[in-house]
Amino acid sequence: MRLAQLALDRQDFGRAIELLQEACQRNPDEPQAALDLAVVHLNTGNPQAAVAVLEASLARTPEFCNGWLLLGQVREALGDELGALTAWYQAITRARRAGWWTDESTTPPQLLDAVLHAVDRLRRGRRQLFFGCYDDLRQTYGASELRRVDRALTGHLREWDSTPSDPRQRPKFLFFPDLPSSPYHDPFLQPWAPQLRAAFPDMRQEALDLIRQECALPNFIDFKPGDRVENVLTGEGPQPAWEAFFFYRHGKRFDENHARCPKTSAVLESIELCRIADQAPEVCFSVLRPGTHIMPHHGVTNTRLVMHLPLIVPPDCALNLVDAGEHHWKEGELVMFDDTFKHEAWNRSTSTRIILLMDCWSPYLTPVEKQPVKRLVETISGLQQADRMPNADDRMAAPQ
């Protein structure tokens, strides 16, 4: 690298390129050499070569945010608007997840203008980015197969009023307007439902073993400082609590918990799970302590439904979809519902209630539709992270 810099200092660009190419070959997982080589290609008027170097490097080291940032700049200069947006999306969301580029204090000064430009372009280009994230699927399957997904996306973009006609249904994230709209659904629309029901005795025993061990469980809701717990949980019990033993949480697999409940784990890994980065699956033993009331709330999207397999149910426990009817769980009997309808639950007994709770794809989506919905949810969610960056016209003052 030092020799390459010396060659650059004397403007021997050919020799610098040779040295940097050698460095990339010797250390293919070192992205800085590729970034430097791309810069030299740009400075010598060869942006296509810069794109090729960056794309090859990022395929091996996708977490290198600076590479994505430069790739977006080069693609923009070449007139590839969607390619630029896609690269900037990778740059900003990956950096954000790592705690970088969240504001001026976490952004290197030499990158600030480029980062702010990327964020601004993402904000203004979101429609193109959203449609572009599954454009290859349109080419593969045809526009008619994705018609309902396109309609859901244009509704999300508020190009038409896609508010659900039923006032009880208010998804917080994404509404798919062309799915059957009903609070409760037949759980056996899921082809794997019989497997889940048949596993009831084993799952119940593993849940009982956990409770008998009195292991500490986290809250189902990750309360933040300043959150009003009473807006989520109330009750007359001595210690109202909604806890969970997670197999998956926001898509992350809890390997230790799977190992502690091997029979439950084996069933879960044998069926179709809804897999969306940083979102799903969400699977747990949901533990509702005596005298706890989960207050009415709405879920995020009707592209996913919620399945319950009741494992331990004392008297006077219920799920209530507001103005749609109470469901009193019965051990071993599946229930599936759309949590974008306002719903609540309670345990008014003196014993603990435990159910297997899991999200699952809406059975009314086609196998083809699940693919763009997954990409779309991941892209919208990632862009929401980018939106937390300051605007280019609203820079934060540097710390004094």
HELIX and SHEET records of a PDB file:
HELIX    1   1 ARG A    2  ASP A    9  1                                   8    
HELIX    2   2 PHE A   13  ARG A   26  1                                  14    
HELIX    3   3 PRO A   31  ASN A   43  1                                  13    
HELIX    4   4 PRO A   47  ARG A   60  1                                  14    
HELIX    5   5 CYS A   65  ALA A   77  1                                  13    
HELIX    6   6 GLU A   81  ARG A   97  1                                  17    
HELIX    7   7 GLU A  104  THR A  106  5                                   3    
HELIX    8   8 PRO A  109  ARG A  124  1                                  16    
HELIX    9   9 ARG A  126  GLY A  132  1                                   7    
HELIX   10  10 ASP A  135  TYR A  141  1                                   7    
HELIX   11  11 ALA A  143  LEU A  146  5                                   4    
HELIX   12  12 ARG A  147  HIS A  156  1                                  10    
HELIX   13  13 PRO A  187  LEU A  189  5                                   3    
HELIX   14  14 ALA A  193  ALA A  198  1                                   6    
HELIX   15  15 PHE A  200  GLN A  213  1                                  14    
HELIX   16  16 VAL A  229  ASN A  231  5                                   3    
HELIX   17  17 ASP A  255  ARG A  260  1                                   6    
HELIX   18  18 PRO A  262  LEU A  268  1                                   7    
HELIX   19  19 PRO A  367  ALA A  386  1                                  20    
SHEET    1   A 7 TYR A 184  HIS A 185  0                                        
SHEET    2   A 7 VAL A 335  PHE A 337 -1                                        
SHEET    3   A 7 ARG A 304  ILE A 312 -1                                        
SHEET    4   A 7 ARG A 353  TRP A 361 -1                                        
SHEET    5   A 7 VAL A 283  LEU A 288 -1                                        
SHEET    6   A 7 TRP A 242  ARG A 249 -1                                        
SHEET    7   A 7 LYS A 252  ARG A 253 -1                                        
SHEET    1   B 5 LEU A 233  THR A 234  0                                        
SHEET    2   B 5 THR A 292  HIS A 297 -1                                        
SHEET    3   B 5 HIS A 343  ASN A 347 -1                                        
SHEET    4   B 5 CYS A 317  LEU A 321 -1                                        
SHEET    5   B 5 GLY A 325  HIS A 327 -1                                        
END                                                                             
